[in-house]
Each structure stands twice: as structure tokens, then as C-alpha cells.
Amino acid sequence: MEDSKIIELFYERSENAIIELGRKYGDTCKKIAVNILKNEPDAEECVNDTYLGAWNTIPPKRPDQLRSYVCRITRNLAIKKYHKNTAEKRNSYYDVALDELEDCLASPSTVENELDANRLAELFDDFLDGLDKENRVMFVRRYWFSESISDIAARFGISEHAVSARLLRIREKLRRYLSEKGVTI
């Protein structure tokens, strides 16, 4: 079913909206949640909460990209659940991915003083637009979808070392780019 028809079902407050959303994007949302949480039951809970979140926000919102919209809801819910689950534990899988980006960004308070969140998002978008497609996909799969290095390597048919090296070069390029744009690192 087309996204616009699914959105119309939400506007009609039809329960079929949830069914169709699950059919079309349920697997994608679950993959995102599992990548972050590494826990099947928690991931399923996040996906169900995603459906509720979509139900509660459509209407009034009418997302242009339904897939991106529900993926963002899932990701945000999974990150909240992750932080709740690991409040006492550090150095888990998701922390490793975030730690890789640590050298590219200053502390949140410094970024907030220098740029608002929208400007920082614009800079990230511009940076990603400047990457070739393969590097952009690798970066987004690692740092947005939280895919493992081994999954990315398998997807691209290259070694894990090659993926790690490319991600390192992309992060270094990001750090230089943000520095040139006046972001204190």
C-alpha cells in the first residue's frame, strides 16, 4: 500500500492504518530497534510503541516520508529504552558506535552555545551530501541505524577492517568539515 493511503487511514482513525504500517515498515523498524537494543523482546516493544506513537501523532502531522518518520520514532524509542536499560552499565555495543563519533563533536553544551540543533543538522546534511553514495550509506548505517561493522562489511562485500578504516576516514573528514564551519571540537 502506498504511504499516502496509509496516512489517510490514520486520518480516518482506522485500525487498518497500524496493520498496513506494520506490513510495510515493521521489519525495518524492528531491525533498527534490534541494532540498538540487541534484545528481541525490547525491540518488539519499541516497534509496538512506534505504532502507538504514529497513531498519536498522525494526525495532526502528515509526514512527507512515512518510512523516515516511523524509523525516527523507532530509533528515538530504542535509544530511550537503551539508556534506561544501561543506566548503570557502560561500554555496551551502542556506546561503542557513539564513542567513535565522540572526537567529531564537542560536548553538547558547547555545540548548543555555538550552533542551534537545526544548524548542526544542516551541517551534517551538507557533509553527507558531499560524500559519495557508498561512504554516505556506510556512515548512516553505522551511526543512524547502529549496524555492526560486520553487517556493513557483509552488505558491501568488503572486509571489516576496510569498513573500519573507511569509517575512520569519514569521521576525520567530518571533524575537519565541522571545524572549518566554526564548530568547536
C-alpha positions in Angstrom: 0.0 0.0 0.0 1.3 3.5 -0.8 2.4 5.7 2.1 -0.3 8.3 1.3 -3.0 5.7 1.6 -1.6 4.6 5.0 -1.6 8.2 6.2 -5.2 8.6 5.0 -6.1 5.6 7.1 -4.5 7.3 10.1 -6.6 10.4 9.4 -9.7 8.3 9.2 -8.6 6.7 12.6 -8.9 3.3 11.0 -7.1 0.5 12.9 -6.1 -0.8 9.4 -3.5 2.1 9.5 -1.5 0.2 12.1 -1.8 -3.1 10.2 -0.7 -1.6 6.9 2.1 0.3 8.6 3.3 -2.9 10.2 3.2 -4.8 6.9 5.2 -2.1 5.1 7.7 -0.9 7.7 7.5 -3.3 10.6 10.6 -5.3 9.6 12.6 -2.1 9.1 11.6 -0.7 12.4 12.4 -4.0 14.2 15.9 -4.1 12.5 16.6 -0.6 13.9 15.5 -1.4 17.4 17.4 -4.7 17.4 20.6 -3.0 16.2 20.4 -0.5 19.1 19.0 -2.8 21.9 20.4 -6.2 21.0 17.3 -7.6 22.7 14.4 -9.1 20.7 11.6 -8.6 23.3 12.7 -4.9 23.9 12.9 -4.4 20.2 9.4 -5.7 19.7 8.1 -3.4 22.4 9.8 -0.5 20.7 8.1 -1.4 17.4 4.7 -1.6 19.1 5.4 1.7 20.8 6.3 3.1 17.4 2.8 2.2 16.1 1.3 3.9 19.1 3.5 7.0 18.5 2.4 7.1 14.9 -1.2 6.7 15.9 -0.9 9.6 18.4 0.9 12.0 16.1 -0.8 11.3 12.7 -3.0 13.4 12.7 -2.2 16.3 13.2 1.2 15.6 11.4 1.2 14.5 7.8 4.8 13.2 7.2 6.2 13.6 3.7 8.3 10.5 4.2 6.4 7.9 6.2 9.3 5.5 6.3 11.7 8.1 7.7 9.0 9.3 10.2 8.4 5.9 11.7 12.1 5.0 11.6 12.9 8.1 13.6 10.2 7.3 16.1 11.6 3.7 16.5 15.2 5.0 16.8 14.3 7.5 19.5 12.3 5.0 21.5 15.0 2.4 21.2 17.6 4.9 22.4 15.5 5.9 25.4 15.0 2.2 26.2 18.7 1.6 25.7 19.6 4.3 28.1 17.1 3.0 30.6 18.4 -0.5 30.3 22.1 0.5 30.6 22.0 3.4 33.1 24.4 1.5 35.3 26.3 -0.3 32.6 28.7 1.4 30.2 30.8 0.3 27.2 28.0 -1.7 25.6 27.5 -2.1 21.8 25.7 1.2 21.2 28.2 3.2 23.3 31.0 1.9 21.1 29.3 3.4 18.0 28.7 6.7 19.8 32.2 6.8 21.1 33.5 6.5 17.6 31.8 9.9 16.8 33.0 11.5 20.1 36.0 13.1 18.6 34.0 14.7 15.8 31.7 16.7 18.2 32.2 18.8 21.1 30.3 18.5 24.3 26.5 19.2 23.9 26.7 22.4 25.9 29.4 23.8 23.6 27.6 22.9 20.5 24.4 24.5 21.9 26.3 27.7 22.7 27.8 27.9 19.2 25.0 26.5 17.0 21.4 25.6 17.4 20.4 22.0 16.7 18.9 22.9 13.4 22.1 24.5 12.1 24.1 21.4 13.3 21.6 19.2 11.4 22.1 21.3 8.3 25.9 20.9 8.6 25.5 17.1 8.9 23.2 17.1 5.9 25.7 19.1 3.8 28.5 16.9 4.9 26.7 13.8 4.0 25.6 15.2 0.6 29.3 15.7 -0.1 30.2 12.1 0.4 29.9 9.5 -2.4 26.9 7.2 -2.1 28.8 4.2 -0.7 30.5 6.2 2.1 27.3 8.0 2.9 25.4 4.7 3.2 28.1 3.2 5.4 28.1 6.2 7.7 24.3 6.3 8.0 24.1 2.5 8.5 26.7 2.7 11.3 25.7 5.9 13.1 22.0 6.2 12.4 20.8 2.6 12.1 23.5 1.3 14.5 24.5 -1.6 12.3 27.6 -3.6 13.3 30.8 -3.3 11.3 30.4 -7.0 10.3 26.9 -6.4 9.0 28.1 -3.4 6.9 31.1 -5.4 5.6 28.8 -8.2 4.5 26.4 -5.7 2.9 29.3 -4.2 0.8 31.3 -7.4 0.3 34.4 -6.0 1.9 36.4 -6.8 5.0 35.6 -5.5 8.4 39.0 -3.8 8.5 38.1 -2.0 5.3 34.8 -0.8 6.8 36.5 0.4 10.0 39.2 2.2 8.0 36.7 4.0 5.8 34.5 5.0 8.7 37.6 6.4 10.4 38.5 8.5 7.4 34.9 9.7 7.1 34.9 10.7 10.8 38.2 12.6 10.3 36.7 14.3 7.3 33.6 15.2 9.4 35.8 16.6 12.2 37.7 18.8 9.7 34.5 19.9 8.0 32.8 20.9 11.3 36.0 22.7 12.4 36.0 24.7 9.1 32.4 25.6 9.7 33.2 27.0 13.1 32.1 24.2 15.3 34.4 23.9 18.3 35.7 20.4 18.6 
